[in-house]
């Protein structure tokens, strides 16, 4: 009942499907389940615009699809606004399914609690990018009223596919909620930016997973489905929606167990999805939604894990270099950031405040260097509220500054040194070497075991009038290989000293930088 060998090599993928459709139909054997299986294989395997047509695969053929033949993939977690009690679980299915759901419990053998899920169908028409019409089906379930510091087991399913069935035990995953307020339990989190589907990225993800992080920060340019990065409708010819399928499948081993918290970069402005180019990301991710306007700016939010508060902001709003979305919040995001940093700094039990976003306030690469909009709008707020660490992507390198005030280093922070924010200054880390091709510096690399100190680095900053050259004294560590950061958090009791130890790890696992941030814990902590 297959295609004769003499024909198989001469037919395109759509022609093969049409041949099978006609042949099986004549034999009275045209079953939706058979075509659905072929269609799923066609969507997953075909890498060209000659993939099976939607009329054959994603519409008529799936009207009667057997859910048992549709396997969920691309599971990824995100915290809700309260990581102690809320988790958001997202996944993808290659074909439409009926009545999707999530099962959850305290044991992998007891998934008795069933939660209904929401399907977000993202349609990308032919003419937008490199594929024919494509429907992508993203599914989301919200878990609330969880217990702090507790490990839960979960599985996702739909009519015909139940993760509680004995044969589906391999599809059960787990996550752990954030600890209760005022917990003094040490933990680790990780971060990078600028990742794409690649062998390099797979290896780096495995190394990140080996750190056993409580959560992971992705500082924008999430998967490069949009290659151009200008955020303009004219970029559509370079767009490939199917790259998201690859990316979500690639991160699943890590993101299915560890909250994957994203900020939006310039390559994440997919102009044909409204509003502001973020409609596609709203379909793919469920983020905390506690920013100033979750509908217009879904990548703006905050959360608290243990004694660390984390804030994600959208630097596309202030970028001079890539201005497609510049000013889209009319200053509301910056006003919110000021209020939120103040609130978090005063919050009982929070020792450290970490901010992450895409564009760099301080970097010296030859490709993007520094973003003047971030310096103008947000750096004064970071200094005002004594932010402990700022993590960026955009520049595909690892770079770390000395403590900076008003664009100048206020003191040296050598490799292995300790920064005390109470003395003034903010440390900025560029961790944009998460998998996309690396950039270069105008001077030699300088990192642990290979230090080459340079008194001043020639670079530039992009401002309202374009690129302005400058010579800077704050570039302390520079490394051009693939890398990520591991942050080890050691809380302390009242009167003690809490620490963040930041380590930059290369794709080989070698350490290329290490420094600590230390804060005295106030008497109000319990």
C-alpha positions in Angstrom: 0.0 0.0 0.0 3.1 2.3 -0.1 4.6 4.2 -3.0 6.4 2.0 -5.6 10.1 2.4 -5.5 10.2 3.6 -9.1 8.0 6.6 -8.2 9.2 7.4 -4.7 12.4 9.1 -5.8 10.6 11.2 -8.5 7.8 12.7 -6.3 7.9 15.7 -4.1 6.5 15.5 -0.6 3.1 17.0 -1.5 2.9 14.7 -4.6 3.6 11.6 -2.4 0.8 12.6 -0.1 -1.6 13.1 -3.0 -0.6 9.8 -4.5 -1.3 8.0 -1.2 -4.6 9.9 -0.7 -5.9 8.9 -4.1 -4.6 5.3 -3.8 -5.9 4.7 -0.3 -9.2 6.4 -1.1 -9.8 4.1 -4.1 -9.2 1.1 -1.9 -11.7 2.4 0.7 -8.9 2.5 3.3 -8.5 6.3 3.6 -8.5 6.5 7.4 -7.9 9.8 9.2 -5.5 8.1 11.6 -3.2 7.0 8.8 -3.1 10.3 7.1 -2.6 12.1 10.4 0.4 9.9 11.1 1.8 10.7 7.6 1.0 14.4 8.1 2.7 14.6 11.5 5.8 13.1 9.9 5.6 15.5 7.0 5.5 18.6 9.3 8.3 17.3 11.5 10.7 16.1 8.8 10.2 18.4 5.9 12.6 21.3 5.9 11.5 23.0 2.6 8.6 25.0 1.3 7.4 21.8 -0.4 6.0 20.4 2.8 2.5 18.8 2.8 -0.2 21.3 2.2 -2.5 22.5 5.1 -5.6 21.3 3.3 -4.3 17.8 3.4 -2.5 17.7 6.8 -3.7 20.3 9.3 -7.4 20.6 8.4 -9.4 17.9 6.7 -7.0 15.1 7.7 -7.2 16.0 11.4 -11.0 16.2 11.7 -11.0 12.6 12.8 -7.5 12.2 14.1 -7.0 9.7 16.8 -5.4 11.5 19.8 -3.4 8.5 20.6 -1.3 9.2 17.6 -0.5 12.8 18.6 2.5 13.2 20.9 3.0 16.4 22.9 6.4 18.0 22.7 8.3 21.2 23.6 7.2 21.2 27.3 8.4 24.4 29.0 7.7 25.9 32.4 7.5 29.4 33.7 6.7 30.9 37.1 3.5 32.7 37.8 3.6 36.0 39.7 4.2 34.0 42.9 6.8 31.3 42.3 6.0 29.7 45.7 2.5 28.8 44.7 2.2 29.2 40.9 3.6 27.4 37.9 2.7 27.7 34.3 3.1 24.6 32.1 3.2 25.0 28.3 3.7 22.5 25.4 3.0 22.0 21.8 1.1 19.5 19.7 1.7 19.0 16.0 -2.0 18.6 15.2 -5.3 19.8 16.7 -6.4 17.8 19.8 -9.5 17.6 21.8 -9.8 18.5 25.5 -6.2 19.0 26.4 -5.3 18.8 30.1 -2.5 18.4 32.6 -2.3 15.9 35.4 -0.4 16.8 38.6 0.4 15.1 41.9 3.0 14.6 44.6 4.1 11.2 43.2 4.8 10.0 39.6 2.4 7.2 40.4 -0.4 9.4 41.6 -1.4 12.1 39.0 -5.0 12.2 40.2 -5.5 16.0 39.9 -6.6 17.0 36.4 -6.4 20.6 35.2 -7.9 21.8 31.9 -5.6 23.5 29.4 -6.0 26.3 26.9 -5.0 25.9 23.2 -3.5 28.9 21.4 -3.5 28.4 17.6 -0.8 30.5 15.9 -1.4 30.8 12.2 1.4 32.0 9.9 0.3 32.4 6.3 2.3 31.6 3.2 4.2 34.7 2.1 5.3 35.4 5.7 8.6 33.7 5.8 10.0 30.5 4.4 7.2 28.0 4.7 3.7 27.5 3.4 0.6 28.2 5.6 1.4 26.8 9.0 -0.7 26.3 12.1 1.2 25.9 15.4 -0.8 24.6 18.4 0.5 25.8 21.8 -1.2 24.5 24.9 -1.0 26.1 28.4 -2.2 25.1 31.9 -2.1 27.2 35.0 -1.3 25.7 38.4 -2.2 27.7 41.4 -2.4 27.1 45.2 0.8 24.9 45.2 2.9 24.3 48.3 6.1 26.3 48.6 9.4 24.3 48.3 7.6 21.2 47.1 8.4 18.8 44.2 5.4 18.0 42.0 5.1 15.5 39.1 3.1 16.3 36.0 2.1 15.0 32.6 0.2 16.6 29.7 -2.4 15.0 27.5 -5.6 15.1 25.6 -8.4 12.9 24.4 -6.7 9.6 23.4 -3.4 10.3 25.2 -3.3 10.2 29.0 0.0 10.5 30.9 -1.5 8.5 33.7 -1.7 5.4 31.5 1.0 2.8 32.3 2.5 3.0 28.8 3.0 6.8 29.1 5.0 6.8 32.3 8.0 8.1 30.3 6.1 11.4 29.6 5.9 12.3 33.3 8.1 15.2 34.4 8.7 17.1 37.7 9.3 20.6 39.0 9.9 22.2 42.4 8.2 25.4 43.6 10.2 28.3 45.1 10.8 28.1 48.8 8.6 29.8 51.4 9.1 33.4 52.3 12.2 34.1 54.4 13.8 30.8 53.5 17.5 30.7 54.0 18.0 27.8 51.7 20.9 28.1 49.2 20.1 27.8 45.5 21.5 28.2 42.0 20.1 29.9 38.9 21.6 30.2 35.4 21.4 32.7 32.5 22.4 33.3 28.9 21.0 35.1 25.9 21.0 34.7 22.1 20.4 31.0 21.5 19.3 29.1 18.4 18.6 25.5 17.5 22.1 24.0 17.0 24.4 21.3 18.1 26.3 24.0 20.1 23.1 25.0 21.9 22.2 21.4 22.7 25.5 20.9 24.4 25.3 24.2 26.3 21.8 23.3 27.5 23.1 20.0 28.8 25.8 21.8 30.7 23.3 24.3 32.2 21.1 21.4 33.2 24.0 19.8 35.0 24.2 22.9 37.3 20.7 21.9 38.7 19.4 25.5 38.5 16.2 26.5 40.3 15.3 28.6 37.3 16.9 29.9 34.1 17.0 33.4 32.6 17.0 33.8 28.8 18.0 37.4 28.1 16.4 37.7 24.6 16.9 36.7 21.0 15.3 33.4 22.0 15.5 31.3 18.9 16.2 33.5 15.8 13.2 32.4 13.8 13.3 36.0 12.6 16.8 36.3 11.2 17.0 40.0 10.3 16.4 41.4 13.8 15.1 44.9 12.8 11.5 44.3 13.9 10.0 45.4 10.6 7.4 43.9 8.3 9.9 43.9 5.5 11.8 41.2 7.4 9.1 38.6 6.8 11.0 36.9 3.9 13.6 35.8 6.4 11.2 34.4 8.9 10.8 30.7 9.6 8.1 29.8 12.1 9.1 26.2 12.1 12.4 27.1 13.9 10.3 27.6 17.0 9.3 23.9 16.8 13.0 22.9 16.7 13.9 25.3 19.6 11.1 24.2 21.9 12.0 20.6 21.3 15.7 21.4 22.0 15.1 23.1 25.3 12.5 20.5 26.6 15.0 18.4 28.6 15.8 21.4 30.7 12.7 23.7 30.4 10.3 20.8 31.2 11.8 20.8 34.7 13.2 24.3 35.3 11.2 27.5 34.8 12.5 29.1 31.6 12.1 32.8 32.1 12.5 34.9 29.0 13.0 38.6 28.1 12.4 39.8 24.5 15.2 40.8 22.2 15.3 42.5 18.8 14.9 39.1 17.0 11.8 38.4 19.1 9.9 41.3 17.5 8.1 39.3 14.8 6.3 42.2 13.1 3.5 40.3 11.5 2.1 39.2 14.9 0.4 42.0 16.7 0.6 43.7 19.1 4.1 45.2 18.8 5.4 42.0 17.2 4.9 39.9 20.4 1.7 38.1 19.5 3.7 34.9 18.6 5.5 34.9 21.9 2.2 35.4 23.7 1.1 32.2 22.0 4.2 30.3 23.0 4.9 31.5 26.5 2.8 32.2 29.6 4.8 34.7 31.7 4.0 36.1 35.2 1.8 38.9 33.8 2.4 41.3 36.7 4.1 44.1 34.7 2.5 47.5 34.0 0.6 46.2 30.9 0.8 42.4 30.3 -1.2 42.6 27.1 1.0 45.1 25.3 4.3 44.3 27.1 4.2 40.6 28.1 7.9 40.4 28.6 7.9 42.9 31.4 7.4 41.2 34.8 9.1 40.4 38.2 9.2 37.5 40.5 10.9 36.5 43.8 12.7 33.2 44.5 14.1 32.9 48.0 16.0 36.1 48.8 16.4 37.1 45.2 14.0 39.4 43.3 14.3 39.2 39.5 12.9 41.9 37.0 12.6 41.4 33.3 12.2 44.5 31.1 11.9 45.0 27.4 14.8 47.0 26.1 13.3 47.3 22.6 11.2 50.1 24.1 14.3 52.3 24.7 16.6 51.2 21.9 18.2 53.8 19.6 20.1 51.1 17.7 17.0 49.1 16.6 14.1 51.5 17.0 11.1 49.5 15.6 9.5 49.5 19.1 11.2 52.5 20.5 8.8 54.4 22.8 5.9 52.0 22.4 5.1 52.2 26.1 5.2 56.0 26.1 7.4 55.9 29.2 5.1 53.7 31.2 7.7 50.8 31.4 10.4 53.1 32.8 8.0 54.5 35.4 7.0 51.0 36.4 10.6 49.9 36.6 11.4 52.7 39.0 8.4 51.8 41.2 9.1 48.1 41.1 12.8 48.3 41.9 11.8 50.5 44.9 9.2 48.1 46.0 11.5 45.1 45.7 14.3 46.8 47.5 12.0 47.5 50.4 10.5 44.0 50.4 11.1 42.1 53.6 13.2 39.0 53.0 14.7 40.2 49.7 18.5 40.6 49.8 19.3 40.9 46.1 17.7 42.5 43.1 18.7 41.2 39.7 17.5 42.8 36.4 17.8 41.1 33.0 17.1 42.4 29.5 18.5 42.1 26.0 20.3 45.3 25.0 23.5 46.2 26.8 24.2 49.3 28.7 27.9 48.5 28.8 29.7 46.3 26.3 32.7 46.8 24.0 32.1 44.3 21.1 32.6 45.4 17.5 29.1 44.4 16.6 26.6 46.2 18.9 28.6 47.6 21.8 26.5 49.8 24.2 22.9 50.9 23.9 22.5 54.6 24.8 18.8 54.3 25.4 19.4 51.9 28.3 22.1 54.1 29.7 19.8 57.2 29.5 16.6 55.6 30.8 17.5 52.7 33.1 21.1 53.0 34.4 20.1 55.9 36.7 17.4 53.7 38.2 19.8 50.8 38.7 22.2 53.2 40.5 19.3 54.8 42.5 18.0 51.4 43.8 21.4 49.7 44.1 20.6 46.9 41.8 23.0 44.0 42.6 23.4 42.5 39.1 22.3 43.4 35.5 22.4 40.5 33.0 22.2 41.2 29.2 22.5 39.4 25.9 22.6 41.0 22.4 26.4 40.9 22.2 27.4 37.3 21.5 30.2 37.2 24.1 30.8 37.1 27.8 31.8 40.4 29.2 31.8 41.8 32.7 32.3 45.3 34.0 33.8 46.7 37.1 31.2 48.5 39.3 30.0 51.4 37.3 28.5 54.8 38.2 27.7 57.4 35.6 29.4 55.4 32.8 32.7 55.2 34.8 34.3 52.4 36.8 34.4 53.5 40.5 36.8 50.7 41.5 38.3 47.5 40.2 36.6 44.2 40.6 39.2 41.6 39.8 38.4 38.0 39.0 37.6 36.3 42.3 36.8 39.7 43.9 33.8 40.8 45.9 31.5 43.7 45.1 29.6 45.4 47.9 26.7 47.5 46.4 26.6 49.6 49.5 29.9 51.2 48.4 28.2 52.3 45.1 28.3 51.0 41.6 26.5 48.4 39.6 28.1 45.4 37.9 26.9 44.5 34.3 27.3 41.1 32.8 26.8 40.4 29.1 26.0 36.7 28.7 25.0 36.6 25.0 27.1 33.6 23.9 24.3 31.1 24.4 24.6 29.4 20.9 24.4 32.0 18.1 27.7 32.8 16.4 30.1 34.7 18.6 31.3 38.2 18.1 34.8 39.8 18.7 36.3 42.6 20.8 38.5 45.5 19.6 41.1 44.4 22.1 42.4 41.0 23.4 40.3 38.7 25.5 41.0 38.7 29.2 39.6 36.0 31.4 40.5 33.6 34.2 43.8 32.0 33.5 44.4 34.3 30.5 44.3 37.8 31.9 45.4 40.6 29.6 44.6 43.9 31.3 44.0 46.9 29.1 43.7 50.3 30.6 41.2 51.7 28.1 39.1 50.0 25.5 38.1 51.8 22.3 34.4 51.3 21.6 31.1 53.1 20.9 27.6 53.7 22.2 24.6 54.1 20.0 22.5 57.2 21.0 20.0 59.5 19.5 22.6 60.9 17.0 24.0 57.5 16.1 27.2 55.8 17.1 29.4 57.9 19.4 33.0 56.6 19.9 34.4 56.4 23.4 37.3 55.0 25.4 36.1 53.1 28.5 37.7 51.9 31.7 35.1 49.5 32.9 35.6 46.4 30.8 37.1 43.9 33.2 36.6 40.4 31.7 36.2 39.6 28.0 35.7 36.1 26.6 34.6 35.2 23.0 33.7 31.6 23.4 30.2 30.1 24.0 29.3 30.4 27.6 26.7 31.0 30.3 26.6 32.2 33.9 25.9 30.2 37.0 24.8 32.2 40.1 25.0 30.6 43.5 22.9 32.3 46.1 23.8 31.8 49.7 21.3 33.6 52.0 22.1 34.6 55.6 20.3 35.1 58.8 19.7 38.6 60.2 23.0 40.3 60.9 25.0 38.0 58.6 26.2 38.5 55.0 24.3 37.0 52.0 26.2 36.4 48.8 25.7 36.0 45.1 28.6 34.2 43.5 28.6 34.6 39.8 30.6 32.2 37.6 31.0 32.3 33.9 31.4 28.8 32.4 32.6 28.1 28.9 31.0 25.4 26.8 33.9 23.1 27.9 32.8 23.6 31.5 35.9 25.7 32.3 35.5 28.7 34.5 36.4 32.0 32.8 35.2 34.4 35.5 34.1 34.5 39.1 33.1 37.3 41.4 30.7 37.7 44.3 28.2 40.3 45.4 27.8 40.6 49.2 25.1 42.3 51.3 24.6 42.6 55.0 21.1 41.1 55.9 18.8 43.5 57.7 17.4 42.9 61.1 13.9 42.6 59.8 14.6 39.2 58.0 13.4 36.2 59.9 
